[in-house]
Amino acid sequence: MFFQQIGIPGLILILIITLIVFGPKKLPEIGAAFGKTLSEFKKSANEIMGSEGTEKQEKLPSVEQAASEPTKE
């Protein structure tokens, strides 16, 4: 991937270019907005993954119950 090859000098260059483009007053606002967005994304991803886990757990007892009941033939 591209991000694995950046290194420290590349990160410093990106930071300097960002500072020139947006200025020192906007940079903290952009960082805060990025942090909030990332936090909400992680929260949503965890909720989705958690809901899938509970759905599997809810379905599991019904499958076990069906397996233990005798078949009618």
N, C-alpha and C positions, 0 to 999 in steps of 0.2 A: 504494500500500500504506500501511498504517497506520504502519509503522516509519519510513518516509521522512519523515513529518510530525512526529515527536516533537520533535526539536531538543534543545539543551542544557538549557533550563529543565525540559523534560519528563523528561529523564534524571535530573536532580537531584531532582525531585519523586518519581520512582519509587524512587531510592536512599534518600531520607529515609523514605518509607513502608515500604520493606523493612526498614530499620534499626529502625524503631519496632515492626514486627510480629515480627521474628525476634530482635532484640537484637544487640548487638555481639559476643557470644560465638559465636553460631550462624552469623553471616554468613560468616566465612572457611570454615567447614565446608561450607556450602551452595555457595559459590563453587568450592571444590575438587571437590566432587561433580559440579557442573555441568561443570567443565573436563574431568574424567575421562570423563564421558558423551559430551561433544562430541568428545573425542579418539578414543574407541572408535568412534563413529559415522563419523567421517572415515576411520578405518583400515578399517572394514568396507566403506565405499563405495568406497575405492580398491582393495580386494581384489576386489570384485565387478566394477568397471570393468576392472581388470587381467586378470581371468580371461576376460572377454568378448573382450578384445583378443587374448589368446593362442589362444582357441578359433577366432577368425577367421583367425589366422595359421596354425593347424594345418590348417584346412579349405582354405585357399588353395592349397597345393602339390598337393593331390589334384585340385582342379578344373583346375589348369594341366596336370597329367599326363594327365587324361582328355581335355582339349582337344587335346593333341599326339598322342595315339594315333589311328591310322586307324580309321575306323568299319568294321564288318563287315556288309555287306549282300549 
